[in-house]
Amino acid sequence: MEIYPLLLKIVGSLWELAAIILVGLVLEQYIPAEPDQPFRISLFKIRILVVFTVIGVFLGNEIALLIGRVAAKLGGDGTGLGFGVDLQPRVARIVAGLMIFDFFYYWYHRLQHQSSLFWQQHKLHHADPALNVTSATFHHWLEGPLRTIFISIPMTFVVKLSPEDLAIIGVVLTLWAGLKHANVRVPLGLLTPIVVGPQLHRLHHSIEPQHRDRNFAAFFPIYDVVFGSYCGPQPSEWPATGLPNGEWPKSVAEANLWPFVAWWGRIAARRAPADYQQASEIGRIQVRSDPSRSDSSR
């Protein structure tokens, strides 16, 4: 592993994160959807994001190297993802790439909500009680590897994308993620069912039960419309966000461990009845084999 290029990627990612957050937080002061959000929550999220970004860049670098080796063995040159249909011109590839990304993202995101296993990893993102631009990348660092498995790799078999295409798509999705999570009162009106905006996505983070498990798409709500998970907002609907029970990590370390603690708790809960049954069986065997408890001792 080459340390210097990796350090450059980490520094670049942190600068990108800082720029998006700074611009977003400034714009949110003018037309906030939720006025007077506690700034301490945003500062806490930023601390977590710095740690998660460093871990994510490291994991992403290793995953990219692995994909390159796999691509080379499958007949590619190892530098790009080139197994799908080659569309021309580039704008067609970018639009197709965004739509294909969102198709796989939709089903991956829906799985995160419907599977209790995946929900424990995704729950941190939804625990955020102050939805704003800092929430855009506020995912557990496992999110990157999982998106590679469920989104990036499947995409390679549908459309042929160069590293430049992927970079453009990545920039668009990063900027749009910042916009749709931003604490800004910007309704899109007639465009609401066409492209995901701040109001539509806020419903996805809502604590209200009628909004639960709705609006999974990252960019194109048409997938929610077609697959029955679309929930359009009312004109003045900007609900509170977070988990209904108010669950929220108390430290950076706790945020890191959240899914692992939950998974271990599930394993322990499933093992407990079996352990109890095994202990009971051992106890019965010991009673039967204890001469002092045999019928002849009475």
N, C-alpha and C positions, 0 to 999 in steps of 0.2 A: 504494500500500500504506500503510495506517495503522499507524504504528509502535507507538503507545501501546496499542491493544487487543492487538496481537501480543505485546508485552512482558508484559501482564497474563496472557495465555494461557501464556506460558513460565513465569512465576513460579508460576501456579496448578498447572501440570503438575509442576514441580519440588517444590512443597510436597506434592502428592498422592503423588509417588514417595517422598519422604522419610518421610511418615507410614506408608505401607504397609511400607516396608523396616524402619523402626524397630520397629513393632509385631511384624512377622514375625520379626525377629532376636531379639527378647526372648522370644517364645513358643518359638522353636526351642531355647532353652537348657534347656527342661524335659524334652522327650521327643524328643531328636534321633534321626533315622534313621541319621545318620553322625556320631558324636561327634568332637569336636576338629577340626572343619574349620579350615584355616588362615584366620584373619581377614584376612590380607593379600590373599587372592584376592577376598574380598567387597569390600574397599576399592578394589581395582583395578577391579572391575566397576562400582562406584558412580561412579568417575571417568569411565569410559567412558559410563555411562548418562546422566550430566549432559550430556555433549557430544551424545550421540545424541538426547536429549530436546529440546534446543534446535533441532537440525536437523529433527527429526521434527515439532515444532510448526509450524515455518516451512513445511515441505512440506505438512503437513496443512491449514494455513490456505489455501494456494494451491490445493490440490486441492478443498477445500470451495467456494471461490469459483468454480472451473471447473465443478463439478457443479451449482451453483446456476444458472449461466448456461445450461448444457445443459438443465436441468429447465425453465427458463423458455421456451426455444425449443421444447421438446416439449409445451408446454401446461400445465405446472405454474406455481406462483407463484414458484419459485426459492428457497423457504425450506425445503422439506422434500423427502423422497423419496416421491412419492405416485403411483406408477404401478401398483402391484399390487392385490391383493384387500384390501378394507377390512374387518377383523375387529373384532367387538365382543364383550365389553367389552375394556378395555385389557389385562387380564391375559391374555386369549386372544392378543392381538397380541404381547405380550412373550414368552410361551411359544413361539408360532409363530416369532417373530423369532429366538429362541435356537436353535431346532431348524433353521431355514433357514440361519442363520449357520453352524451347525456342519456342515451338509451341504456347503456350499461350502468351508468351512475344511478339512474332511476331505480333499477332492479336491485343494485347493491345497497342503495340507501333504504329502499323498502325492506330488504332483508334485515338491515340493522334495527329496524323498528319492530319487525315481526318475530325475530329470533331472540330469545332471552340471552343466548350466548353472545351474539354480536351487539346487542343493546348495551351490555356492560361496558363495551369499548366505546360506544357512541354516546353513552349517557353524559359524559363530561361536557360535550358540546351543547347539550340541551339543558344542562344545569345552570347555564349562564343567566343570572337574573337581571343583567343590564346589557341587553343586546345592542351592540354597536360595531364599529369597524374592527375593533380588537377581537370580535367574535368570529370573524371570517376564517381565520386559521386556528381558532381555538379548538383543536382536535387533539386527542391523545396521539403520541408519536407512532402508535401502531397503525394509524389511518393510512400513512403513506404506503407501507408494504401491502396492506389489504387492498388499496386501490390499484396497485400494480397487478395483483392477482386477479381481481374481479373486473377491472376496467382496462388498464393499459395493454395487458397481454391479449385479451380477446379482441381489442381494437385492431391489432396488427394483422389479423386474419380477415379483416373486412375492407380496409382501405390502406393503400400504400402511402405512408407518411415519412417524410425526410426529417432529420433532426431540426431543420429550420422550421418546418411545418409544426412540429411538436412544440417548439419554443414559442411560436406565435399563438398557438392554441393555449399554451400554459399561461401566457401573459393575459390573454383575453379572460380566461377563467379566473385568474387571480384578481384582476381588477373588478370583474363582475361580482366575485364573491364579496369583495369589500363593499361594493355598492349595495348589494341585496341584504347585507347584514347591517348596513349603516343605520344609525339612529336619526333618520331624516324623514320628515313627513312629505314624501313625494309619491303621491298616487299616480299610476300610469294610465288610468282611465280605460279607454278602449284597447290599449295595448296589454292590459293586465293578463288576459288569457293567452297572449302570444309570447311574451317574454317575462321572465321572473324579475320582479322588482322588490323594493324594500317592504311594501305593504303585504304583498302576497307571501313573501318568505317569513315575515313576522308571524303570520298565522301558523306557519309550520312550527314555530318556537313557542306558541301561545300556551298558557297554562289552562286555558278554557277547554273543557272536555269535547266540545263540538269541533274543535280544530285538531284534535289528536290524530296522528298518523295521516296527515293530509299534505299535499303540495311537496312531493319528494324531488321533483325535477330541479336540476341546477340552473338550467338556462331556458328550456322550452317547456312551458306548462302543458303543451299538447299531449305529452305522455301521461300527465295526471288526468287530463280530460278523457283520453282514450281508455285508460286502465282504471277509471273510476275513483281516483283519489283527489280530484280537484275540489278545492273549496275557495270560491271567490270572496273577497272581502266586501263588506259594506262600506259606503263612502267614508264614514268617520270611524272605521274600526281599526284601532291600533292597540291590541291587548297587551297585558303584562306578559313577561316571558320567564322561563325557568322551569324547574320541575315542580309539580303540584305540592310535593311534600317539603319543598324548600331545601332539599339536599344540596350541599355545596362543599368542596374541599376546603380544608383549613390551612393547608400549606402546599408548597410546591412538591414536596415528597409525597404527600397524600394524593395529589393529582396524578403523579406518576404511577402510583400503586393502585389507584382506584379499580381498574378492571381486574387486576390480578387478585386483589383481596376479594372481590365479588366472586370471581371464578373459584377461588379456593374455598370460599364459604359454601358455594353450591356443591363442590366435591365433598367437603366435610359433612354437609347435611345429608348427602346421599349415602355416605359411608357409615354414618352414625347408626341407622337401623340395622345395617348388616353387622356392624361391630357388636351391637347390643345382642343380636340374635346369636352371633358366634360365642359371645361371652356366656350367654344363657345355656347354650348347648354344652360348652365346656363345664359349666357348673353342674348340669345334669349328669354328665359323664363322671365327674368327680364324686358326686353323691352316690351314684350307683356302684362306684369302685371303692368307696370308703367302708371298711369292715364294720366300723362303729355304727353305721346306719343300715346294715343288712338285717334281714328278718331274723337271723339266728342270734342276734345280739339282744333281742328283746327279752 
